[in-house]
Amino acid sequence: MRKPYTEMDLITFQRKFGTEKACQKRLFSMKWPEGYRCPRCGCTTNYNVESRGLYQCTVCKHQASLTAGTVMHKTRTPLVKWFWAIYLLSTDKRGHSALALSRKLDIGIKCAWTMQHKIRAAMGARDAEYQLAGLIQVDDAFFNGGAGKGGDKRGRGTSKIPVLVMAATRNDAITFAKMEILERVDAGHIQNVIDRHVRPKQSIKSDGLPVFNVVRDMGHTHYPEVVYPKRGTPNYDALKWVNILVSNAKAFILGTYHGVMKKHLQRYLDEFCYRFNRRAWADQGFDRLLLACANAETVTYAELRQ
């Protein structure tokens, strides 16, 4: 049985996608896996307008770009460099700063920064298709969001951004992780996030914070456990996987990017979770991420700067 994704190492990638034509061919197969289909009328026949890089439907004459409907829409950067960016971001768990990517690909730092965020948007969109199931550990954590001082305690420091961390587990092993920024750590916002990311009637384990009681009202089985008792030793193992995720995500953001702004934090969390969720298929990383980028709407530089 043919694998849905191709496994490849660096040498294989370089050999397969060293030319613009090879990249175009691969993107075409990702975008139209069963052959060209007109986005307007559904016709399956076309001819190429090579001078403009377009595919024109033979029936309704609609012209479609290869990059339309992908994160690369209207790009002026060669696909070869896009493919390299996707490969680097999918295979290195440490990530790449915009400066490092700009040097490796010989592009401007503004271009590299924008490409990264477009790819992260595709990562987030891909993971949004999945809902968590099983025994799910849930807790809130606080991440730094730009300049400001403050410790890791709840609510301390104006630069602290609350994030709901969710880890689905099976047989005491984590299967899938999600993180989402909260406007406030209250029952309403927690309910909204869990409703979108967790399947109905699951088992949810949280700490003893009263706001998490809302999961019981949602129809889930709730297992609250006090992590920080008034007396005695904290029970860090109660939410072991959440704690590991938070620690690793903070090390990733601080080590590679040296902190991020609040308005961009969600995409960095999406990048971390995307790679973490596919850690068992690291050799398929490029193919999986290319497919995500081929099926995700783009985000513009102007939107990123708002």
N, C-alpha and C positions, 0 to 999 in steps of 0.2 A: 504493500500500500504506500502510495506516494505521500511524503510528509507535507503538511500544508505550508511549512516554513523551511527555508534553506539554511543549513548550518554552514558557517564560513568563518575562517580565520582571516587575519590581516592580509596575508599573501593572496588568498583566494579572492577577497574583496577587491584588492588592487588590480588583479588580473581581469576580473569580470567587469569592473566599472571604471576603467581608465579613460574612456572616451565619452563625449557628449551623446553620441549615437547610442551607445550601450545603455546609458542611463535613461535616455528617452524610451528605449524599448522596454526596459524593466518597469518604468513608471506607467507606461501604457498598459502592460499586463496587470499591474496592480489596480489601476483605475477601471479598466474594462476587462476583467478576467475571462469573460465569454466572448470577447471581441467588441469592437466599437458599437456603441448604441447612442443614437442622437438624444441629447438631453431634452430636446423639445418635442419631437414626434415619435421617438423610439425606433426609428429606422436603423437598420444594421449595416447599411452600405454608405461609403463615403469616399472622397478623394482628398488627397493632401494639397493644401495651399502652401507649398514648401517655402516660398518667399516670405511668408508671414508666420510659419510654424503652426498652422491651423488645420483642423479636420472639418471639411464641409459636407453636410448631409446631402445626398443625391436627390432627396425628395423635397424637403422644405428649405434647403439651402442654408440652414443654420450653421454658423461656424463656431467650433468649439476649440478652445485651447487645451493643450495637454495638462497644463497646470491649473486650469479653472476648477474650482471646487476642492482644491488642495491647499495646504499651508503655503505652497510656493506660488500661489496665484499672483500674477503680474510681476513676478520677480525678474530682475535684470542680472541676477547672479547665475552663473552657469550651473546646470544640474550636477555636474561633476563635483562642485564644491558643496552643493546641498547634500549630495550623497555622503561625502566625507564628514560633514557636520553631523548627519544622522548616525553614521557609523560610530563616530567618537562619543556622542552623547548616549548611545545605546550600550556601549561596551565597557565604559570606564565608570565604575560605581562612585568614583570621587567627583565626577562631573568635570566640566571645563569652564574656566572664567572666560568672559568675552575677550579679554586681552590675549589669553592663551590661544583661543580659537582663531582670532584674527591673525596671529603670527603663523599658526600652522597652515591656514588656508590662503594666506596672503590677500586678505580683504580688510576693509576698514573696520575699526572697532565698533562703530555705530551699526554697520551691516551685520557683524558677528553677533552683537547684542540682540538685534531684532530677530535674526534667524533662530537664536537660542529660544527666545520667548515664543516664537511661532511653533517650534518643535515641542516645547513644554505644553503649549495649549493643546496640541494633538495628544500628548501623553495623558493630560487630564480628561480630555473627551473620551479617550479609549477606556480608561478606568471607570468613568462614570456609567458605562454600560453594564457594570457588574454590581450586584448587591451582595452584602455579606450574609453568611449563614453559618449555623453551628453555635458553638459557645463563643460569644464575642466579648472580649475585654474592652471596656470603654472608660476613658478618663479624660480630664482636661489637663492641658499643659500650657505653659506660657513661653513664647518665643520673643527674642529681641526684635524690635522693629525700627531700626535706625538709631539715631542719637538718643541718648537718655541714660539715666542711671537707675539701678534697682536690682534687687536680688531675684531669686527664683520663687519666692513665696507668692501665694495667690494675691493678686491685686496690687502688689508692691511695685512702684515704678511706672511712670506714664508711658514708657516705651514698650511695655510688655503687651504682647498680642495673644489673646486666648485662642487656643486651638483644641478642637475635639479630636481625640486620637482613638481609632477603632481598630482592633486586631481580632480577626476571626481565627479560631483555633480548632484543631482536631487532634485527639490523642496527645495532648500537651505539646503540640507543635503549631506554629503560626502558619496559616495558609494564605491570607490576604489582608492587606492593610489599607486604611484610608485615613486621611487627615484633612480637616476642614476648619477654616477660621470661623470663630464665633464673634458676633457683635458684642454679645454679653453672655456670661455663664449663668443662664437662667433656664427654667424648664421649657419655656416657649421655643427658644433658639435650639436647645438640645433636641427637642421633639422634632423640629423641622429637619435637622440634619439626619437624625436616625431614620425618620420616615422615608427619606430619599435614598439612603445608602444601606439599609438593613431590610432583609425580607421579613414579612409578617411572621409573628409567633415564633421568634427565636429565643435563645437563652442568653441573657446579658448579665455580665458580671461587672460591677462598678465599685468604687469606694463608697464610704458612708455619707457622702455629700447629699443632702436632702433633695437637691434638684434632680438627681438621677432617678428618683422614685417615679418620675413621669413615664419611664419605660414600661412600668407595670400597667399604667393606665392605657398604654398603647396596645396592650395584649401580649407583651413579651413576658417571659419568665425572668424575674429579677433576682439576682444574687448579690445584694449589697454586702460589702466587707470593709470594716474599718481598717484603714492602712496606718493611720497615725493615731493610736489610742492616747488618751490623756495620761495614762500611766503605762509603762512598759516599753518594749522595743518595737519600732515600726515594722510592719509586716510587708516588706517590699515585694516579696514573692507573690502576694495576692494578685497583683497586676503585672506580673513579670514581663510579659511581652510588650505591653504598652510602655513600660519603663525603658526597655531595650530600644524600642522604636524611637522614642523621644530622644534618648541619648545619642543614637546614631544619626538622627536627622539634624540635631543641633551641631554635631561634629562635622557633618557634611556641609552644612551651610556656612559655619564659621571657618572651617578649614579651607574650603575652595573659594568662597565668595566674600569671606570676612564680614558677614552680616548683610542683610537685605532690607529694603524699604517695605513698609507694611503693604502698600498697594501691589507689590510684586510677590509677596511671601507665598501666596497660595500656589502660584505656578512652580515655585521651588519645592514646595511640599509635594506637589503632583509629580515632579521629576523624581524625587526621592522614592515615593511610593511606587511609581511605575516600574522603576528598575528593581526595587525590592520584590515586588510581586512576580517578577519574571526571573528571579535569581536562578531558578532551576533550569532555565532555557537560555543561558547566557550566550551560547553559540548561535542562537537564532535571533539575537537581539536586533541586528540590523534589519532583517526581513520583517520582523514584527513591527518595528517602529516605522519603517517605510510605509507599511500598509496603513498604519494609524495616520501618518502624514498625508497619505493619498486620499483619505476619506474624512478629513477634518477641514472645517472652514478656517480660513486664514484670519489673522488679527493684524491690523495695520500698525505702523509705527506711531501714528497719531493717537490711536486708541491706547497703545501702551504707555504713552507719555501723559495721558489725561490724569 
